[in-house]
Amino acid sequence: MTETLHIIGGGMAGSEAAWQAANAGVPVVLHEMRPKVGTFAHQTGLLGEMVCSNSFRSDDSEQNAVGLLHWEMRAANGLIMATADKHKLPAGGALAVDRDPFAQSVTDALLAHPNVTVEYGEITELPTEGQWIIATGPLTSGALAQAIATETGAEALAFFDAIAPIVYAESIDMDKAWMQSRYDKGETEEERTAYLNCPMDKEQYEAFIDALLAADKTEFREGETAGYFDGCLPIEVMAERGRETLRFGPMKPVGLTNPHQPDVKAYAVVQLRRDNKLGTLYNIVGFQTKMKYGAQTDVFKMIPGLQDASFARLGGIHRNSFINSPTLLDDQMRLRTRPNIRFAGQITGVEGYVESAAMGLLAGRLASAEILGQTASAPPDTTATGALITHITGGAEAKTFQPMNVNFGLFPPVEGLKSGRRGRKDRYKAYTDRAKVDWQGWLAG
Ligand SMILES: Cc1cc2nc3c(=O)[nH]c(=O)nc-3n(C[C@H](O)[C@H](O)[C@H](O)COP(=O)(O)OP(=O)(O)OC[C@H]3O[C@@H](n4cnc5c(N)ncnc54)[C@H](O)[C@@H]3O)c2cc1C
């Protein structure tokens, strides 16, 4: 008899994982705590509930990485995408859905599947036997979160993300910025030039502080705030504490010399640090923020060197349980210390409905292949799904690991194409063309 796959959490990832495994012929038990135990954000007992916006973002599979992820999931017979298409609402180039009928359809499809059983109830311990996927999301219940922390080490499970904005390296103006670590610290040339620095004079700094103070901010939701103020103050809160606070904090100008103007001492310096091994993404150090997205782009473009910046993701601070996947998971999404347990969805450190569903799709396929005695490897990093899993299980810097949206900065470059803004359209088309061929190859695998 085929071994049963147990999945904890019937959200975006768990529902998709269950669908994929069940379609491969594997019996699935899906454990969902709602409606018996709720979360502060979910409203219903339905599977696949969208907790906030009703958008799956861009549906453009030629110029947008999230649109490419849609395409890959459709090609893999994904439940979340098929159901989203069925309940699509007019939204220009975005894929928005009618949320309640969407979740009802996901629930009906899984309940009707002959290989799926749904058991309603909270799982509070880490399973010791059998094949499991944990897909309990950003609001994993307290008891299970505690069990995960005990297994992985408390510092490997975060309860908040404090995301600093991430910028595409190619969009930074290196005629203004320069590479240097403070006091040239480091054993190797790479370490001595690990940071990218953007200088400000007094006038630019004062204008920047004014803009920070005036910017529109997002309010915290009920249940979101506990515990977060300890470690990671939003940049605008630091600015509210005093106009000089940032100049003595993340923007201190010490230990740095601007090679473009060696005789001029910067009044403040914004530092960016490499965010992936490919070196295509940089995060702005210490710039976690609750500013609204529109305000963030306006304010951050005031930083000299970032005036034309393109953002792979903007900053934020949210309640979010996620594990340190780069250290904890292998490339099959298994917990290294307990390979019978996989993780999927937002808890692995991806961000968003679409990315979470994609990680569910992958975990469902990898787990069912293992149960059926087949060999299956993760998709190549030239695909959107492959780029994401490669990032979270090894490409990302483990020490500063924060949740990630899919974006073209995660893809290995296509050789021979123009870099910079002007070549962007051709480059994105080349990425997506290559991804589609490689994804089909992986599916046929
Ligand atoms: C307040 C908030 C707003 C958000 N807004 C957006 C947005 O607008 N757009 C976007 O793309 N993303 C948003 N996200 C992120 C969003 O949660 C994820 O993108 C997506 O829902 C994650 O999918 P998932 O399957 O990993 O987790 P979820 O969809 O949350 O599913 C996890 C499931 O596990 C269940 N569960 C938890 N613990 C247990 C347990 N111990 N036993 C059994 N079941 C359990 C939960 O009830 C839930 O059904 C938001 C997140 C939060 C917290």
PDBQT file of the ligand as one rigid body, heavy atoms in Angstrom, charges set to zero:
ROOT
HETATM    1  C1  LIG A 501      -1.819  39.759   7.942  1.00  0.00    +0.000 C 
HETATM    2  C2  LIG A 501      -1.232  39.198   6.690  1.00  0.00    +0.000 A 
HETATM    3  C3  LIG A 501      -1.515  39.802   5.467  1.00  0.00    +0.000 A 
HETATM    4  C4  LIG A 501      -0.977  39.279   4.290  1.00  0.00    +0.000 A 
HETATM    5  N1  LIG A 501      -1.292  39.847   3.086  1.00  0.00    +0.000 NA
HETATM    6  C5  LIG A 501      -0.839  39.308   1.935  1.00  0.00    +0.000 A 
HETATM    7  C6  LIG A 501      -1.226  39.835   0.672  1.00  0.00    +0.000 A 
HETATM    8  O1  LIG A 501      -1.971  40.790   0.595  1.00  0.00    +0.000 OA
HETATM    9  N2  LIG A 501      -0.739  39.261  -0.449  1.00  0.00    +0.000 N 
HETATM   10  C7  LIG A 501       0.088  38.190  -0.405  1.00  0.00    +0.000 A 
HETATM   11  O2  LIG A 501       0.476  37.699  -1.483  1.00  0.00    +0.000 OA
HETATM   12  N3  LIG A 501       0.464  37.658   0.769  1.00  0.00    +0.000 NA
HETATM   13  C8  LIG A 501       0.026  38.194   1.942  1.00  0.00    +0.000 A 
HETATM   14  N4  LIG A 501       0.399  37.679   3.155  1.00  0.00    +0.000 N 
HETATM   15  C9  LIG A 501       1.279  36.593   3.196  1.00  0.00    +0.000 C 
HETATM   16  C10 LIG A 501       0.384  35.366   3.120  1.00  0.00    +0.000 C 
HETATM   17  O3  LIG A 501       0.048  34.894   4.373  1.00  0.00    +0.000 OA
HETATM   18  C11 LIG A 501       1.025  34.314   2.416  1.00  0.00    +0.000 C 
HETATM   19  O4  LIG A 501       1.392  34.853   1.212  1.00  0.00    +0.000 OA
HETATM   20  C12 LIG A 501       0.235  33.045   2.144  1.00  0.00    +0.000 C 
HETATM   21  O5  LIG A 501      -1.054  32.980   2.646  1.00  0.00    +0.000 OA
HETATM   22  C13 LIG A 501       1.085  32.006   2.766  1.00  0.00    +0.000 C 
HETATM   23  O6  LIG A 501       0.640  30.775   2.367  1.00  0.00    +0.000 OA
HETATM   24  P1  LIG A 501       0.925  29.555   3.316  1.00  0.00    +0.000 P 
HETATM   25  O7  LIG A 501       0.219  28.385   2.733  1.00  0.00    +0.000 OA
HETATM   26  O8  LIG A 501       2.364  29.430   3.566  1.00  0.00    +0.000 OA
HETATM   27  O9  LIG A 501       0.241  29.989   4.690  1.00  0.00    +0.000 OA
HETATM   28  P2  LIG A 501      -1.325  30.214   4.978  1.00  0.00    +0.000 P 
HETATM   29  O10 LIG A 501      -2.044  30.532   3.730  1.00  0.00    +0.000 OA
HETATM   30  O11 LIG A 501      -1.420  31.125   6.128  1.00  0.00    +0.000 OA
HETATM   31  O12 LIG A 501      -1.790  28.763   5.432  1.00  0.00    +0.000 OA
HETATM   32  C14 LIG A 501      -1.315  28.159   6.609  1.00  0.00    +0.000 C 
HETATM   33  C15 LIG A 501      -2.436  27.322   7.188  1.00  0.00    +0.000 C 
HETATM   34  O13 LIG A 501      -1.938  26.571   8.274  1.00  0.00    +0.000 OA
HETATM   35  C16 LIG A 501      -2.899  26.544   9.305  1.00  0.00    +0.000 C 
HETATM   36  N5  LIG A 501      -2.181  26.235  10.547  1.00  0.00    +0.000 N 
HETATM   37  C17 LIG A 501      -1.308  27.024  11.230  1.00  0.00    +0.000 A 
HETATM   38  N6  LIG A 501      -0.813  26.349  12.308  1.00  0.00    +0.000 NA
HETATM   39  C18 LIG A 501      -1.400  25.111  12.293  1.00  0.00    +0.000 A 
HETATM   40  C19 LIG A 501      -1.286  23.969  13.136  1.00  0.00    +0.000 A 
HETATM   41  N7  LIG A 501      -0.481  23.927  14.179  1.00  0.00    +0.000 N 
HETATM   42  N8  LIG A 501      -2.029  22.858  12.846  1.00  0.00    +0.000 NA
HETATM   43  C20 LIG A 501      -2.863  22.861  11.757  1.00  0.00    +0.000 A 
HETATM   44  N9  LIG A 501      -3.009  23.937  10.939  1.00  0.00    +0.000 NA
HETATM   45  C21 LIG A 501      -2.264  25.036  11.178  1.00  0.00    +0.000 A 
HETATM   46  C22 LIG A 501      -3.532  27.919   9.229  1.00  0.00    +0.000 C 
HETATM   47  O14 LIG A 501      -4.824  27.925   9.791  1.00  0.00    +0.000 OA
HETATM   48  C23 LIG A 501      -3.565  28.163   7.722  1.00  0.00    +0.000 C 
HETATM   49  O15 LIG A 501      -4.755  27.729   7.132  1.00  0.00    +0.000 OA
HETATM   50  C24 LIG A 501      -0.118  38.164   4.350  1.00  0.00    +0.000 A 
HETATM   51  C25 LIG A 501       0.169  37.575   5.589  1.00  0.00    +0.000 A 
HETATM   52  C26 LIG A 501      -0.369  38.083   6.745  1.00  0.00    +0.000 A 
HETATM   53  C27 LIG A 501      -0.056  37.419   8.050  1.00  0.00    +0.000 C 
ENDROOT
TORSDOF 0
